[in-house]
Amino acid sequence: MLKGSCLLTAGLLAAALPGVASGQAGPGGCTSAGTRGMCWVAATDPGRPGTTSGGNPQRGRTPHAGGHPAAQSPCVDQPWTPPPAGDPLWGGHSPSDGSLKLLICQGGGALQGWPRVVFAPNGQPAVVPQVSPAELAEQAISEMGLSAPDIRLAPPADSPHGATIGFPVWMWTARREATVGPVTRTASAGSVTVTATATLAKIDWSMGDGATVSCPGPGTEFTDDRAGQPSPTCGHVYRALAGGGVAGINATSRWEIRWSGGGQSAFRTMALTSSSRLPVREIRTLNTGRSR
């Protein structure tokens, strides 16, 4: 872990704040719900830009004009009980050298309102570092609400018989902005604006029988007039019974995300997975006719 950087989960932060229970919304909207249920905070040397660990954002930084910390930060010092000496939140500092401040920053800027922990040397105010374009990009991405596939199957998973060996199965996702994209969001702080766009590259379907089907898009929705026909874009045929007669299906969306702003640009990917189960049966026929 980089010096001066740490991760404080929403549950730990909630425990430190009066009146906020674990799993509930804390100051600035930090919650422990979903896959993004954690707040990023940092103990940072005064006047030195903070860092992130693992490419994740630090929330709640206060923008300052001219690229330098402002003399007075628009942040409220929240009452809390700091961790004991030696905790990563101290960032290598000693309680005898200063104190840890829990700040809730308000005012203009996309990253305002998130809890921050910073180190304040004795006799000096706590300084909140400047927002970077990369952090603004992470803020924009977090506001996209990207989702794993909303799995749809034909035959449907809740059908009484499910799939039949040798007959086509159709796979697709329900179409929403969060599941098929493209999704564009913008975040700003001061004079810096960053725009990020997420595009669905493909969906990988693990069909529960050892086969994986890669579909270059959301798939085609099944209609009754196509019964017995293979899907033109995303389908599968079971050749043997799945274990226990039920196939466990995983669908993974592969998102490509590009962002630019503040003189910087970057590309990243994101994978989101959802699951379903589909019964698989075999139909056997018995020929009782007499040969002539």
C-alpha positions as CSV (number, residue, x, y, z in Angstrom):
1,M,0.0,0.0,0.0
2,L,1.3,3.5,-0.9
3,K,2.1,5.7,2.0
4,G,-0.7,8.0,3.0
5,S,-3.4,5.9,1.2
6,C,-5.9,3.4,2.7
7,L,-9.3,1.9,2.3
8,L,-12.0,2.4,4.9
9,T,-15.1,0.3,4.2
10,A,-18.5,1.8,4.6
11,G,-19.3,-0.4,7.6
12,L,-16.2,0.8,9.5
13,L,-16.9,4.4,8.6
14,A,-20.5,4.1,9.7
15,A,-19.3,2.7,13.0
16,A,-17.1,5.7,13.5
17,L,-19.9,8.2,12.8
18,P,-22.6,9.0,15.2
19,G,-26.1,7.9,14.2
20,V,-25.1,5.9,11.1
21,A,-25.5,2.1,11.2
22,S,-23.6,-0.3,9.0
23,G,-25.3,-0.8,5.7
24,Q,-27.1,2.6,5.9
25,A,-26.3,5.8,4.1
26,G,-23.6,7.8,5.7
27,P,-22.6,11.5,5.2
28,G,-22.4,12.3,1.5
29,G,-24.3,9.2,0.4
30,C,-21.7,6.6,1.2
31,T,-23.4,3.2,1.6
32,S,-22.3,-0.4,1.9
33,A,-24.8,-1.6,-0.7
34,G,-23.9,-3.3,-4.0
35,T,-20.5,-3.8,-5.5
36,R,-19.4,-0.2,-4.9
37,G,-20.3,-0.2,-1.2
38,M,-17.2,1.4,0.2
39,C,-15.8,4.8,0.7
40,W,-12.2,5.7,-0.2
41,V,-10.4,8.0,2.3
42,A,-6.8,9.0,2.7
43,A,-4.4,10.2,5.4
44,T,-2.3,12.6,3.3
45,D,0.8,14.7,4.0
46,P,-0.1,18.5,4.0
47,G,0.3,20.0,0.6
48,R,1.1,16.7,-1.0
49,P,-1.3,15.2,-3.5
50,G,-3.0,12.1,-2.3
51,T,-2.6,8.7,-4.0
52,T,-4.9,5.8,-4.6
53,S,-4.3,2.1,-4.2
54,G,-5.2,-0.4,-6.9
55,G,-6.4,2.3,-9.3
56,N,-9.5,3.1,-7.2
57,P,-10.8,6.6,-6.6
58,Q,-10.5,8.7,-3.4
59,R,-13.8,10.3,-2.9
60,G,-14.7,13.8,-1.8
61,R,-11.7,15.8,-2.8
62,T,-12.1,19.6,-2.8
63,P,-11.1,21.3,-6.1
64,H,-8.9,24.4,-5.8
65,A,-8.1,27.0,-8.5
66,G,-4.6,27.2,-9.9
67,G,-3.7,23.7,-8.8
68,H,-2.8,24.6,-5.2
69,P,-4.7,23.9,-2.0
70,A,-6.9,26.7,-0.8
71,A,-6.1,28.5,2.4
72,Q,-9.5,27.5,3.8
73,S,-11.2,24.3,2.7
74,P,-15.1,24.2,2.6
75,C,-15.1,21.1,4.7
76,V,-16.9,20.3,8.0
77,D,-14.8,18.6,10.7
78,Q,-17.0,15.7,11.9
79,P,-16.7,14.3,15.5
80,W,-15.4,10.8,15.5
81,T,-13.1,8.4,17.3
82,P,-9.8,8.0,15.4
83,P,-8.2,4.5,15.2
84,P,-5.3,3.7,17.5
85,A,-1.7,4.6,16.6
86,G,-0.2,2.3,13.9
87,D,-3.5,2.0,12.0
88,P,-3.0,2.5,8.2
89,L,-5.3,5.5,8.4
90,W,-2.4,7.4,10.1
91,G,-0.3,7.0,7.0
92,G,2.9,6.5,9.1
93,H,2.2,9.6,11.3
94,S,2.2,9.5,15.1
95,P,-0.7,10.9,17.2
96,S,1.9,13.0,19.0
97,D,2.6,14.8,15.7
98,G,-1.0,15.8,15.0
99,S,-4.5,14.4,14.6
100,L,-6.8,12.7,12.0
101,K,-9.7,14.8,10.8
102,L,-12.9,13.3,9.4
103,L,-14.1,15.8,6.8
104,I,-17.3,16.1,4.9
105,C,-16.7,18.6,2.0
106,Q,-19.5,20.6,0.5
107,G,-19.7,23.1,-2.4
108,G,-19.1,22.9,-6.1
109,G,-17.4,19.9,-7.6
110,A,-18.4,16.5,-8.6
111,L,-16.6,14.8,-5.7
112,Q,-18.1,16.9,-2.9
113,G,-20.0,15.4,-0.1
114,W,-17.9,12.2,0.5
115,P,-16.2,11.5,3.8
116,R,-12.4,12.1,3.8
117,V,-9.8,11.4,6.5
118,V,-6.7,13.6,6.5
119,F,-3.8,14.2,8.8
120,A,-3.5,17.6,10.4
121,P,-0.1,18.4,12.0
122,N,-0.2,20.1,15.4
123,G,-1.0,23.8,15.0
124,Q,-1.9,23.4,11.2
125,P,-5.2,23.0,9.5
126,A,-6.1,19.8,7.6
127,V,-5.5,20.2,3.8
128,V,-7.6,18.4,1.2
129,P,-5.7,17.6,-2.0
130,Q,-6.7,18.7,-5.5
131,V,-8.9,16.5,-7.7
132,S,-7.1,14.7,-10.5
133,P,-8.7,13.9,-14.0
134,A,-8.4,10.2,-13.2
135,E,-10.4,10.7,-10.0
136,L,-13.0,12.6,-11.9
137,A,-13.1,9.8,-14.4
138,E,-13.8,7.3,-11.7
139,Q,-16.6,9.5,-10.4
140,A,-18.2,9.6,-13.8
141,I,-17.9,5.9,-14.2
142,S,-19.4,5.3,-10.8
143,E,-22.4,7.3,-11.8
144,M,-23.1,5.1,-14.9
145,G,-24.7,2.3,-12.9
146,L,-23.4,-0.3,-15.2
147,S,-25.1,-3.7,-14.8
148,A,-24.4,-7.3,-15.4
149,P,-26.7,-8.9,-18.0
150,D,-30.4,-9.1,-17.1
151,I,-30.6,-12.7,-18.3
152,R,-33.3,-13.9,-20.6
153,L,-33.6,-17.4,-22.0
154,A,-35.8,-19.3,-24.4
155,P,-36.9,-21.8,-23.1
156,P,-37.2,-19.6,-20.0
157,A,-35.5,-20.7,-16.8
158,D,-38.9,-21.0,-15.0
159,S,-40.5,-23.2,-17.7
160,P,-41.6,-26.6,-16.4
161,H,-39.3,-28.6,-18.8
162,G,-36.5,-26.2,-19.7
163,A,-34.1,-26.9,-22.6
164,T,-34.2,-30.1,-24.6
165,I,-31.1,-31.9,-25.8
166,G,-30.6,-31.2,-29.5
167,F,-32.9,-28.2,-29.6
168,P,-31.7,-24.5,-29.8
169,V,-31.6,-22.3,-26.7
170,W,-31.7,-18.5,-27.2
171,M,-29.8,-16.2,-24.8
172,W,-30.1,-12.4,-24.5
173,T,-30.2,-9.6,-22.0
174,A,-33.1,-7.2,-21.3
175,R,-32.3,-3.9,-23.0
176,R,-31.6,-1.0,-20.7
177,E,-29.0,1.7,-20.8
178,A,-27.2,0.0,-17.9
179,T,-27.2,-3.4,-19.5
180,V,-26.5,-2.7,-23.2
181,G,-25.1,0.9,-23.3
182,P,-23.5,3.0,-24.5
183,V,-23.5,5.1,-21.4
184,T,-21.8,8.5,-21.1
185,R,-21.3,10.5,-17.9
186,T,-19.4,13.7,-17.2
187,A,-17.8,14.9,-13.9
188,S,-16.4,18.4,-13.3
189,A,-14.3,20.1,-10.6
190,G,-13.3,23.7,-11.0
191,S,-12.1,24.2,-14.6
192,V,-11.5,20.5,-15.2
193,T,-14.2,18.4,-16.9
194,V,-13.9,14.7,-17.7
195,T,-16.2,12.6,-19.9
196,A,-16.4,8.9,-19.8
197,T,-18.2,6.5,-22.2
198,A,-18.8,2.8,-21.6
199,T,-19.6,0.5,-24.5
200,L,-20.7,-3.2,-24.3
201,A,-18.1,-5.1,-26.2
202,K,-19.6,-8.6,-25.8
203,I,-21.3,-11.0,-23.4
204,D,-19.7,-14.3,-22.5
205,W,-22.1,-17.1,-21.6
206,S,-20.9,-20.1,-19.6
207,M,-23.7,-22.6,-20.3
208,G,-23.1,-25.1,-17.5
209,D,-22.1,-28.0,-19.7
210,G,-18.5,-26.9,-20.3
211,A,-19.3,-24.7,-23.3
212,T,-18.8,-20.9,-23.4
213,V,-20.5,-18.8,-26.0
214,S,-19.2,-15.3,-26.8
215,C,-21.9,-13.1,-28.3
216,P,-20.9,-9.7,-29.8
217,G,-23.8,-7.8,-28.3
218,P,-27.0,-8.2,-26.2
219,G,-28.4,-11.0,-28.2
220,T,-31.7,-11.3,-30.1
221,E,-35.0,-11.5,-28.2
222,F,-37.0,-14.7,-28.9
223,T,-40.4,-14.6,-30.4
224,D,-42.9,-17.4,-30.8
225,D,-42.8,-17.4,-34.5
226,R,-39.2,-18.5,-34.4
227,A,-39.8,-21.7,-32.3
228,G,-37.4,-24.4,-33.2
229,Q,-35.0,-22.0,-35.0
230,P,-31.5,-21.1,-33.8
231,S,-30.8,-17.6,-32.6
232,P,-29.2,-15.5,-35.3
233,T,-26.9,-13.8,-32.8
234,C,-26.6,-15.7,-29.5
235,G,-27.6,-19.3,-29.0
236,H,-26.6,-22.8,-27.8
237,V,-27.6,-26.4,-28.2
238,Y,-27.1,-28.9,-25.3
239,R,-25.7,-32.2,-26.4
240,A,-25.9,-34.0,-23.1
241,L,-27.7,-33.7,-19.7
242,A,-26.2,-31.2,-17.3
243,G,-25.2,-32.4,-13.8
244,G,-28.4,-33.0,-11.8
245,G,-30.5,-32.1,-14.8
246,V,-30.0,-28.4,-14.3
247,A,-27.4,-26.2,-16.1
248,G,-25.9,-23.3,-14.1
249,I,-25.5,-20.4,-16.5
250,N,-23.2,-17.4,-16.0
251,A,-23.4,-14.3,-18.3
252,T,-20.5,-11.9,-18.1
253,S,-20.8,-8.4,-19.7
254,R,-17.4,-7.1,-21.0
255,W,-17.5,-3.3,-20.9
256,E,-15.0,-1.0,-22.6
257,I,-14.6,2.4,-21.0
258,R,-12.8,5.4,-22.5
259,W,-12.5,8.7,-20.8
260,S,-10.8,12.0,-21.6
261,G,-10.4,15.5,-20.0
262,G,-8.0,17.7,-18.2
263,G,-5.4,17.0,-20.8
264,Q,-5.5,13.2,-20.1
265,S,-7.2,10.2,-21.5
266,A,-7.3,6.4,-20.7
267,F,-9.0,3.1,-21.5
268,R,-10.1,0.4,-19.1
269,T,-12.4,-2.6,-19.1
270,M,-15.0,-3.9,-16.6
271,A,-16.6,-7.3,-16.3
272,L,-19.9,-7.8,-14.6
273,T,-21.5,-11.3,-14.1
274,S,-25.0,-12.5,-13.4
275,S,-26.3,-16.1,-13.0
276,S,-29.3,-18.2,-13.8
277,R,-30.3,-21.9,-13.9
278,L,-31.9,-23.8,-16.7
279,P,-33.3,-27.4,-16.5
280,V,-32.1,-29.6,-19.3
281,R,-34.0,-32.8,-20.4
282,E,-33.7,-35.6,-22.9
283,I,-36.6,-36.8,-24.9
284,R,-36.5,-40.5,-25.9
285,T,-38.7,-42.1,-28.4
286,L,-39.8,-45.7,-28.6
287,N,-40.6,-47.1,-32.0
288,T,-43.3,-49.8,-31.6
289,G,-44.2,-50.2,-35.3
290,R,-43.6,-53.5,-37.1
291,S,-41.2,-53.7,-39.9
292,R,-42.6,-55.0,-43.2
